[in-house]
Amino acid sequence: MKKKYIYWQDDDMWLGYLEEYPDYWTQGETEDELRENLLDLYSELTGGLSVGVRGYLQPLKRTVRCFCRAVSS
């Protein structure tokens, strides 16, 4: 399973959202925390109730301030 996401740094926080759910943003104090929060958000949005679910996120480049990374389970 691959999911694309967009993220960027704003001051001391990392913000991001899943490409297919642009209205649902999340944040983290680190990039790793942001990715964990994005995976949790995806699980909640798709009805998954499993704790510790891990998937694969594929980031997108949208702007100069947008950073991209891949996350795997």
C-alpha positions as CSV (number, residue, x, y, z in Angstrom):
1,M,0.0,0.0,0.0
2,K,1.4,3.4,-1.0
3,K,-0.1,6.7,0.0
4,K,1.1,10.1,-1.1
5,Y,1.4,13.0,1.3
6,I,2.4,16.6,1.3
7,Y,4.4,18.2,4.2
8,W,6.4,21.2,5.2
9,Q,8.0,22.8,8.1
10,D,6.4,25.9,9.7
11,D,8.6,27.4,12.4
12,D,9.3,24.5,14.9
13,M,6.4,22.2,13.7
14,W,6.0,19.9,10.8
15,L,2.6,20.0,9.0
16,G,1.1,17.7,6.4
17,Y,-1.8,16.0,4.9
18,L,-2.6,12.9,2.8
19,E,-3.1,13.7,-0.9
20,E,-6.4,12.0,-1.1
21,Y,-7.6,13.7,2.1
22,P,-6.4,17.3,1.7
23,D,-9.0,18.7,4.3
24,Y,-7.4,16.7,7.1
25,W,-4.1,18.1,8.3
26,T,-2.0,16.9,11.1
27,Q,1.3,18.0,12.7
28,G,4.3,16.8,14.6
29,E,7.3,18.2,16.5
30,T,9.6,16.1,14.2
31,E,9.3,14.6,10.8
32,D,9.0,11.1,12.3
33,E,6.2,12.2,14.6
34,L,4.4,13.8,11.6
35,R,4.6,10.5,9.6
36,E,3.3,8.5,12.5
37,N,0.4,11.0,12.8
38,L,-0.3,10.7,9.1
39,L,-0.4,6.9,9.3
40,D,-2.8,7.2,12.3
41,L,-4.9,9.7,10.5
42,Y,-5.2,7.4,7.4
43,S,-6.2,4.5,9.6
44,E,-8.9,6.6,11.3
45,L,-10.2,8.0,8.0
46,T,-10.4,4.5,6.4
47,G,-12.2,3.0,9.3
48,G,-9.2,1.0,10.7
49,L,-9.2,0.7,14.4
50,S,-6.0,-1.3,14.7
51,V,-3.4,0.2,17.0
52,G,0.1,0.4,15.6
53,V,-1.0,0.0,11.9
54,R,1.9,0.9,9.7
55,G,1.7,1.5,6.0
56,Y,3.7,3.2,3.2
57,L,3.5,6.9,2.6
58,Q,4.8,8.5,-0.6
59,P,5.2,12.3,-0.4
60,L,4.6,14.7,-3.2
61,K,6.5,17.9,-4.1
62,R,4.1,20.8,-4.4
63,T,6.1,23.9,-3.5
64,V,9.6,25.0,-2.8
65,R,8.9,24.7,0.9
66,C,7.4,21.2,0.6
67,F,9.7,18.3,1.6
68,C,9.2,14.8,0.4
69,R,10.1,11.4,2.0
70,A,8.9,7.9,1.8
71,V,7.7,5.9,4.8
72,S,7.5,2.1,4.9
73,S,5.9,-0.3,7.3
